Amino acid sequence: MIDINEAKRVLKIEAESVLNAVERIGENFIKSVELILNCEGKLIVTGMGKSGQVGQKIASTFSSTGTPAMFLSSAESVHGDLGVIAKNDLILAISYGGESGELAAVVQYAGRKNIPLIAMTGRLDSTLGKASQAVIDVSVKEEACPLGLAPTSSSTVTLAMGDAMAMTVLKAKGFKEENFAEYHPGGSLGRRLLTTVKDVMHTGEALPIVSPEDKMSEVISSMTSKEVRGVAGVVDSSGELLGVITDGDIRRFLEKENTAPSAHTAKRLMNLNPKTINKDELAEKALFVMEQFSIQTLFVVDKETKTPNKPIGLIHLQDLLKAKIR
């Protein structure tokens, strides 16, 4: 029979264990953060068993938030992997009891090479605790395991304390969204914060460009034959954008006028003051502008040139959707 109260008991114990750890954020925590901030090399996170698995996550969190970090298996360290630790590195060793035999080689190596050591342990007076320059207390009153054997509360507190350290370092470094995106180019945030308009715009012969005096028959031909259909940019003699003609403009003209569009020139139907976007703007901003003004295309310009309104590209809503900007 499934006892749902057991699940609730586990969550309560682990939640209380994390809350109790808040009171231990003090001098040693600050010293640990300072050591990480001042580290000129990488952060080496090491541990065994469940501590090692938690350590892998902590190392990953630091790496993705601006602090070069890697996980070193304490067991593998005695078989040559100690070579990954350089003199400018910093070691974060995780062991609840602080007496893990596998950690001994790492602790001794740190001592010989004068490499700073941070300990995350539940026993501050352990061998690991005494050998470290800073000790993070991850002790718990009880494990959530009903047998009192499996690391549960202790591993949860260790993971939470690792997150607390990483986020404190992140804030101290002034790490921002765009920095995070650089480390996550394959994720949705990376696409949003790294993809610019010029990365997805159509250029060259793909641009439907006409002059004010062009007949509408020529304009319509350009609007239907180019890579992006349903729009044409009207430019002056210097190539700067005067207006835009869309399928919607033609439909609205037909509703109001008795004459056919083909009897007129582009100047007669063009929409003045067209919306444009600079090539270096984020693609997400282009999407925002399209949504704000209920349009599906934007001509792209380069504001840094002598002709800041000359279209150099064209971006369509479908281009942004294909790029998975949202």
Secondary structure, DSSP 8 states (H G I E B T S, - for coil): ---HHHHHHHHHHHHHHHHHHGGG-SHHHHHHHHHHHH-SS-EEEEE-HHHHHHHHHHHHHHHHTT--EEEEEHHHHTTTGGGG--TT-EEEEE-SSS--GGGHHHHHHHHHHT--EEEEES-TTSHHHHH-SEEEE---S--SSTTS-S-SHHHHHHHHHHHHHHHHHHHHHT--HHHHHHH-TTSHHHHHHH-BHHHH-B-GGGS-EE-TTSBHHHHHHHHHHSSS-SEEEEE-TTS-EEEEEEHHHHHHHHHH-SS-GGGSBHHHH-EES--EEETTSBHHHHHHHHHHHT-SEEEEE-TTSS-TTS--EEEEHHHHHHTT--
